[in-house]
Amino acid sequence: MGLGGVPRGAPLRQLSDGFQRRAALAAALVRRPGLLLLDEPLAGLDWRSRADIAGVLGARAARTGGAGLLAGAASDLQMPAETPAG
């Protein structure tokens, strides 16, 4: 979940919005719910964090077969266009 750099016991309110979202998602996933309802889990995150979280959710779905419902804007799911090298 990308929380390795966060000191254990750090108050959530002192973490960035991105780390707070990651921590909340990690806490939800630890419980191994059969159904996961997520309201805009990618909103306000940079594209790398969005890709990381989308990857975690996809891997969870493939591994467990659990169901999930993700609500959010279509723009939250778009990744930036790659820029040509050179």
C-alpha positions, -999 to +999 in steps of 0.1 A: +000+000+000+030+023+000+028+030+037+063+017+046+077+052+052+051+062+077+063+059+113+042+033+133+018+051+155+018+083+136-015+102+140-036+100+109-044+137+109-006+144+105-004+124+073-011+138+038-044+132+022-029+105+000-014+086+030-047+089+049-066+073+019-040+045+017-042+039+054-080+038+053-080+014+024-054-008+040-076-010+072-106-020+051-087-046+032-072-062+063-108-073+073-111-092+040-146-080+032-167-099+007-180-066-006-159-034-008-178-001-013-155+028-022-166+064-026-140+083-047-110+065-033-087+080-060-099+116-058-072+141-051-043+116-056-015+120-080-014+096-110+012+073-094-009+069-063-040+062-084-022+036-103-008+020-071-042+018-055-060+006-087-033-021-088-040-032-052-077-033-058-073-053-091-050-078-074-074-082-045-103-089-069-083-114-089-070-131-057-102-133-037-130-130-062-145-104-039-169-079-052-164-042-052-182-010-061-162+021-069-179+055-072-161+084-087-155+107-116-142+091-148-113+115-148-101+098-116-094+067-136-075+084-164-038+083-165-017+110-181-007+105-217+029+094-221+052+120-234+075+110-263+111+104-255+137+127-267 
